[in-house]
Amino acid sequence: MGRHHRSPLVNVVKLQGIIAPSDGLRGAAASRLLNLDRAEKWLTKAFDKRLGPSAVALCINSPGGSPGQTEQLFRFIRRLAADSPNLPVYTFVEDVAASGGYWLACAGDKVYGLETSVVGSIGVIAPSFGVVDLMKKLGVERRVHTAGEAKAQLDPFRPEQPEEIARLEELLQGLHSSFKAAILDRRKALDLQNNPDLFSGRAWTGQQGVLLGLMDGIQDMHSCMRDKFGPKTRFMLCSERPSRGLSALLTSTILPGGQNLESAAYAAAAGFVRALTDEAAERAMMARYGL
């Protein structure tokens, strides 16, 4: 009898959404966010040697988000990869891998994407607002008592102070330095001397990304993996499919055990409001890249 040879297997993990902590959310509301709490089990399964994978493919579609959550995910992926040195890891950019999303893309040994993908935006942003004049018009007096001179810095209800702005800029520069160091460690061929805008926060198309060294080629995941491992390559999705839109939230179950009707109704209302704000935030972040 001839020996049966199984066709190559590629384990696929989809890393999608704004990178942020779930903060107690559940169901559809939590599924719109990307963090290690959600992705740990998917990634662990994808790297499981007992499944006999030939490669791990990470499909990235994220405009970024929390630096801390991003670094946790990145470090976890690289730790799993280090434990399986003979298992190649490929990342594939779908619509966008910007800011923290691009940081995650660099967790792969090779980075691919589409001509129309958006990559880069290697920078740090701290958006805020000020309502000082509004407070005056309303006749409202802000009262804040702190222990520690910097505890209430950049309070939107009072004018910005130069020393507070300087502290924030120092913090942002520190985060940016960590971001750049992680990218340079994974993308050693980046030519910063001839491309000084690479770390300016600019975003690039997939085509531009290849020319700049941010990506290794233009190819979709299925075609690339079949080119590398043969036409009979099998694919196993290790991650759950993300819920999209508010309709998914409204049709999900929000009745944990032990909740009475009143608390369940409150949880549902709070979840709905959080979903609204999360969806607005996601759309705003994607809109920055024309998506």
Protein Blocks (a to p, Z undefined) as FASTA:
>chain_A
ZZddddddddddddedjdddfklpahjllmmpccfklmmmmmmmmmmmklopabdcdddd
debjjfklmmmmmmmmmmmmmmmmmlccddddfkbcghjlmmmmmmpmbdcddfkbcehj
iacddddddfklmmmmnopacddddedjklmgoiakbccdfklmmmmmmmmmmmmmmmmm
mmmmmmmmbcfklmmmlmnopacdfklmmmnopagbdcdfklmmmmmnojkbccddfbdc
ddedjklmmmpccddehiafklmmmmmmmmmmmmmmmmmmmmmmmmmnoZZ
